[in-house]
Amino acid sequence: MIELTAGDGHKFSAYRADPDGTPKGAVVVVQDFFGINPQIRKLADQFAAKGYVAIAPSLFDSVKTDVTLDYDDSGLAEGVELTQQVGTERAIGDIQGAVDAVKGAGKVTVIGYGWGGYLAYLAANRVNGVACAVGYYGDGIVDDYREKRKVPTLLHFGEDDRRIPFEEVGQFRSHRPDVSAFSYPGASHAFNCDDRDSYHDEAAKSALERTLLWISQYVEGQPPIALKNAGAYAQAKVEKKKKKKEGADDLGPPMA
């Protein structure tokens, strides 16, 4: 764990994982109700293994430090209570601090799960220096559809999620066509967490594939397309301009 400083000066911790070699960019991993637990660390390590600096800010630190909760009723209840005490604005401020801490690695994306999924959705419009955002089954997203997205935003929902009814996901899509929102048949809430019974392997793998493609596109950027004979054509056009008479036709690239 490392220590970060938020814009208002308060200190908080974060789990950081670095890739081998030069990073392609950075990923801020935003926790669910259960703190910086082994699942969140595993996700950060996963993105680091793909070549990104990954950092997971401990959003509960302003209220209680070293929070790692179990996936049971008491853990959920404590986590929900802590999120209410922390509040959205403080959480967004800490995400900004995490973005600022890793922006030297390149462009930054924010990816969140559950409560973190909603915060990632908000971060797309409220946090400076974010290239794109990804939210997994974020509670509250479908109700927060009025504001147009400032950066590319990708969302994942389970079609059998009792906490986020699928018909509301459909309504959200109609309100926010500027958001790429995918849904997964047979998947429920927390389908990406392989430490819980809700884990859905097919949905998790499909969502990860889309997420990595999304990051590749907006954090790394697409490489330029090399056209056949591009160099020869460029040189030929320069030479033609020197010799070309007024009214002559440019017949295009030379034949291979």
C-alpha positions in Angstrom: 0.0 0.0 0.0 1.1 3.5 -0.7 0.0 6.9 0.6 -1.8 9.5 -1.5 -2.9 13.1 -0.8 -6.3 14.4 -1.9 -6.9 17.9 -3.2 -8.2 19.0 0.2 -5.0 17.8 1.9 -6.1 14.6 3.6 -4.1 11.4 3.3 -5.4 8.1 2.2 -3.9 4.8 1.2 -4.0 2.9 -2.1 -2.9 -0.4 -3.5 -0.6 0.0 -6.5 0.5 -2.6 -9.0 3.1 -1.8 -11.7 3.6 -3.6 -15.0 6.9 -5.0 -16.3 8.5 -2.6 -18.6 7.2 0.8 -19.9 3.5 1.2 -19.0 0.9 1.6 -21.7 -1.1 4.0 -19.5 -2.9 3.7 -16.1 -6.0 2.2 -14.6 -7.7 3.4 -11.4 -9.7 0.5 -9.9 -12.6 1.7 -7.8 -13.8 -0.6 -5.0 -17.2 -1.9 -4.2 -18.7 -1.9 -0.6 -16.1 -4.3 0.7 -12.9 -2.1 0.8 -9.5 -2.9 -0.7 -10.0 -6.6 -0.3 -8.2 -9.5 -2.1 -10.6 -9.2 -5.1 -9.8 -5.6 -5.7 -6.1 -6.3 -5.4 -6.5 -9.2 -7.8 -8.1 -6.9 -10.4 -5.4 -4.3 -10.0 -2.8 -7.1 -10.6 -4.7 -8.3 -13.6 -4.5 -4.8 -15.3 -0.9 -4.5 -14.4 -0.2 -7.8 -16.1 -1.8 -6.3 -19.2 0.8 -3.5 -19.2 -0.9 -0.7 -17.2 -0.1 1.0 -13.9 -3.0 0.0 -11.7 -4.0 1.8 -8.5 -6.9 1.2 -6.2 -7.6 4.0 -3.7 -9.0 3.1 -0.3 -12.1 5.2 -0.3 -13.0 4.3 3.3 -9.8 5.8 4.8 -11.4 9.1 5.7 -13.8 7.2 8.0 -12.0 4.0 8.8 -8.6 2.6 7.7 -7.6 -0.9 6.7 -11.1 -2.0 5.7 -11.4 -5.5 4.2 -14.9 -6.9 4.5 -16.3 -10.3 3.8 -19.0 -11.1 1.3 -21.7 -11.7 3.8 -24.7 -9.8 5.2 -22.7 -8.2 8.0 -19.9 -7.2 5.6 -22.4 -5.7 3.2 -24.2 -3.8 5.9 -20.9 -2.3 7.2 -19.8 -1.4 3.7 -23.0 0.4 2.9 -22.8 2.3 6.2 -19.2 3.4 5.4 -20.1 4.6 1.9 -22.9 6.7 3.4 -20.4 8.2 5.9 -17.8 8.9 3.2 -20.2 10.4 0.7 -20.0 10.8 -3.0 -18.0 14.1 -3.1 -15.2 12.8 -0.8 -15.0 9.6 -2.9 -14.7 11.5 -6.1 -12.0 13.7 -4.6 -10.0 10.6 -3.7 -10.4 9.2 -7.2 -9.1 12.5 -8.5 -6.1 12.1 -6.2 -5.5 8.6 -7.5 -5.7 9.8 -11.2 -3.2 12.5 -10.4 -0.9 10.0 -8.8 -0.6 7.8 -12.0 -1.1 10.3 -14.8 2.6 10.3 -15.4 2.3 6.8 -16.8 0.1 8.1 -19.7 -3.6 8.3 -20.3 -5.8 7.1 -17.4 -9.1 5.2 -17.3 -11.3 4.7 -14.2 -12.9 1.3 -13.8 -15.3 0.5 -10.9 -17.4 -2.3 -9.6 -20.7 -2.0 -7.8 -20.5 1.2 -5.8 -17.3 1.8 -7.6 -19.1 1.3 -10.9 -21.4 4.2 -10.1 -18.4 6.3 -9.0 -16.6 5.5 -12.2 -19.6 6.7 -14.1 -19.6 9.9 -12.2 -15.8 10.3 -12.6 -16.2 10.3 -16.3 -17.7 13.8 -15.9 -16.3 15.1 -12.7 -12.6 13.9 -12.5 -10.0 15.7 -14.6 -7.5 13.8 -16.6 -9.7 10.7 -17.4 -9.5 9.4 -20.9 -12.4 6.9 -20.6 -14.5 5.2 -17.9 -15.8 1.6 -17.3 -18.6 0.7 -14.8 -19.6 -2.8 -13.8 -23.2 -3.1 -12.4 -23.1 0.3 -10.8 -25.9 0.9 -8.3 -27.6 4.2 -9.2 -26.3 4.6 -12.8 -29.7 3.8 -14.5 -31.3 6.6 -12.4 -28.5 9.2 -13.3 -29.1 9.5 -17.1 -29.6 13.2 -17.6 -26.0 14.3 -18.1 -24.3 13.7 -21.4 -20.9 11.9 -21.1 -17.8 14.0 -21.4 -15.5 11.0 -22.1 -16.2 7.6 -23.7 -18.1 5.4 -21.2 -18.6 1.7 -21.2 -21.0 -0.1 -18.9 -21.7 -3.8 -18.0 -25.0 -5.1 -16.5 -26.3 -8.5 -15.7 -29.7 -9.2 -17.1 -30.7 -11.2 -14.0 -29.5 -8.5 -11.5 -32.2 -8.0 -9.0 -30.7 -4.8 -7.7 -30.6 -3.2 -11.2 -33.8 -4.4 -13.1 -33.1 -5.1 -16.7 -36.0 -3.0 -17.9 -34.4 0.0 -16.2 -31.2 -0.8 -18.1 -33.2 -0.7 -21.3 -34.7 2.7 -20.4 -31.2 4.0 -19.6 -30.0 2.9 -23.0 -32.7 4.9 -24.7 -31.9 8.0 -22.7 -28.1 7.7 -23.1 -27.3 6.4 -26.6 -23.8 8.1 -26.2 -23.0 5.3 -23.6 -21.9 1.8 -24.7 -24.0 -0.3 -22.3 -23.7 -4.1 -22.6 -25.9 -6.7 -20.8 -25.2 -10.4 -20.1 -27.9 -13.1 -20.1 -28.0 -15.2 -17.0 -25.6 -12.9 -15.1 -26.6 -11.3 -11.8 -25.1 -8.6 -9.6 -21.4 -8.9 -9.1 -21.0 -11.4 -11.9 -17.4 -10.4 -12.3 -16.3 -11.4 -8.8 -14.8 -14.9 -8.8 -14.8 -14.9 -5.0 -18.6 -15.0 -4.8 -21.3 -17.4 -5.8 -22.7 -14.7 -8.2 -19.6 -15.2 -10.5 -20.6 -15.8 -14.1 -17.6 -17.0 -16.1 -18.9 -16.4 -19.6 -20.2 -12.9 -18.8 -17.0 -12.0 -16.9 -14.8 -13.1 -19.8 -16.9 -11.3 -22.4 -17.0 -8.1 -20.3 -13.2 -8.2 -19.7 -12.6 -8.6 -23.4 -14.7 -5.5 -24.1 -13.1 -3.6 -21.3 -9.5 -4.3 -22.5 -10.5 -3.3 -26.0 -12.0 -0.1 -24.7 -8.9 0.8 -22.7 -6.7 -0.1 -25.7 -8.7 2.3 -27.9 -8.9 5.3 -25.6 -5.8 4.9 -23.4 -3.3 3.5 -25.8 -4.9 4.8 -28.9 -5.0 2.9 -32.2 -1.7 2.7 -34.1 -1.6 4.3 -37.6 -2.7 2.1 -40.5 0.2 1.4 -42.9 -1.1 1.6 -46.4 0.5 -0.4 -49.2 3.1 1.7 -51.1 2.3 4.7 -48.8 5.9 5.8 -48.8 6.4 5.5 -52.5 3.1 7.2 -53.2 4.0 10.1 -50.9 7.4 10.5 -52.7 5.8 10.2 -56.1 3.3 13.0 -55.3 6.2 15.3 -54.2 8.1 14.7 -57.4 4.9 15.1 -59.6 4.2 18.5 -58.0 7.7 19.7 -59.1 7.1 18.5 -62.8 3.4 18.9 -63.1 2.1 21.3 -65.7 -1.0 23.4 -65.1 -4.1 21.4 -65.9 -2.3 18.0 -65.8 -4.1 15.1 -64.0 -2.8 13.3 -60.9 -3.2 9.7 -61.9 -2.7 8.4 -58.3 -0.2 6.0 -56.8 2.3 4.2 -59.0 1.6 0.6 -60.0 3.3 -2.0 -57.8 
